[in-house]
Amino acid sequence: MTSEQRSVAASLRVGGQDDELEKRLDEELTAFNTAAAGGAATEPLSVRVADEAGDLIGGLTAWTWGSLACVDMLWVRADQRHAGWGGRLMRAAEAEAVRRGCTDMIVSTYSFQAPGFYPRLGFRERARIEGVPGGHEDVYFHKRLSTAEL
């Protein structure tokens, strides 16, 4: 007898967006990861900035998981880029991550987006992965968070 499990009869389907599948995978992986991390739960984090009319200037979505924070998306409206909003959004996210007990933050960006932005905020480049359409790279950054910097 081997420790290998037997495969059940099943069907394999390839398709496009599958909201039900995405929800189920998120639930299953979150439960698995939470157990593996000693009960540390993933919590969403967001920061938004709007102008006087209430129109979105920019925003950031992220998550925290135990001592780790990860930025998923950061965007600033074209007419407000280079006005300091990206840095303010990141500093606000870092402060909230520290408040939640995080000691590290990670983020990735494409080589055509903002790889020069994150080092100015104290992030260190950790990896570049080739293969992004157009001959670009996926660039990964890490920062050790400190309450003294915030």
N, C-alpha and C positions, 0 to 999 in steps of 0.2 A: 504494500500500500504506500502511495506517495502522499506528500503534503499538498500536491497540486489539486486545485479545485476543478471540478468538472464544469464545462460550459453548458448552459441551458440552451434550449432551442430559442432562437431570437431572430428579429429582423433588424437590419441596419438601414437607416434612412439618412440621406444627405440632402440638405436644403438650405434655405436662407435663414432670415431671422426667425427665432423660435423663443418667444417670451416665456412660455411655460417651461421649456428646457433650461433657459437661463436662470429662472427663479429657482428651480429645483437644484441645479448645480450650485448656485450660490448658497442655498440652505445646507446642502450636504457638505460642501467644502468649508463653510463657516463652522459647522459643528465639528468637523474633523480637526480643523486648525485650532479652534478654541480648546478642544481636549488636549491637543499636542502641546499647546502653549500654557498649560496649567490653569486653564479657565479664563485667560485673557480674552476679552470680547472685542470685536471690531466695532468701532463707533464712527459714524460719518462726521465730517467736519466741512464746513463751508464758510466762505467769506465773500461778501458782495459789496460793491460800491455803486451808488446810483447818483445821477445829477439831480439838480433842483426840481426838474420835471418828473423825476422818478424813473428816467430811462437808465438802463444798465450801462455803466462805464466799464465795468470789468468784474471778474469773479474768479474764485478758486474753489475747487472741490478736492477733498482729500479724505483720508481715513486715519484713525489711530488704532493701534493694536498693541496693547501692553506698552512697552517702551519705544515702539516704532511709529513714526508718522510717515505717510506716503502721499505726495501730491499727485492727483490723477490728472487734473486739468487746470490750467491758468490761462486766462484770456483777458485782454484789454482792447477796448474799442479802438479802431484805427486812428481816430482824431485825438485820442488821449494817450497814445503810446509815446513814450519818452517824456512823460509828465510825472513819472515817479510812482504811478499806481501799482505797477507790478511789484516793486519793492515793498510798498506798503501792504499789499495783499499778502505777500510772503511773510513779512514780519508779523502780521496779525495771526497768520496760521501758525507760525513758529511759537508765538506767545501762548496761543491756545493749546498747542501740543505740549509745551512745557507744563502748563497748568494741569494738563491731564496726566502728567508723569512721564512724558516721552523724553528720551535722551538722544534719539537719532531721527533724522528725516532723510527720505530719499525722493528723487524725482528723475524723470527721464524727459528728454526733448529730442526732436530731430535736428540734424545738423543744419537744416534750412530755417529752423525756428529761432531758438534762443540759447545756443550753447555758451555764448559769451556772457549771458545774464547771470547765471547761477554762481559762477566763481566770484563775481562781485559781491555776492551775498554770503560768501564764506563756504560755499559748497566745493567739494573736490571731485573732479572727474574720476570715475572708477572703471568705466568700460565704454567701448564703442562697438556697435554691432553693425556690420555692413549688410546690404541687401534691401535697404529701403528704396522704393521706386524713385527713379531719377538719379540714381547713383549716390544717394544720401546715406546717412548713418543714424542709428538710434543711440543717443548719448546718455549715459547713466551717471547721476551725481549722488553724493552722500554728504551729510553734514552732521557733526556731533553738536547737539543743542546744548546751550549753556544759559542759565538764568541770568548771568552777568551781562550777556550781549543784548538782552531784550529789554 
